[in-house]
Amino acid sequence: MLKDDDEDLMFFNNSSFNFFKCIITAPPVSTSTYGVGLCEAYCLDLDIMVDIQVNNINDGNGSLMIGDRLICSEIVTVDHIKDEIIL
């Protein structure tokens, strides 16, 4: 669920410390033939559930699993209608 504090999200995205610590709660699902996918995660810094865009999920170097920790560097999309944030 998105918070109503859009200004806080924009502060996070425009500040000099664009790092968000996240824990994967659902494995990535491919959204294209180019190996780009989305996985669900809990963002510790924002205290909300987010989707994380991941690249090269089909490269064979191991896959992301539930419980893995990621550090994301930016907010890609905030969609109020779908109630989602993509990091």
Buried (B, 14 or more C-beta within 10 A) or exposed (E): EBEEEEEEBEEBBEEEEEEBBBEBEEBBEEBEEEBBBBBBBBBEBBEBBBBBBBEEBEEEEEBBEEEBEBEBEEBBEBEEEEEBBBB
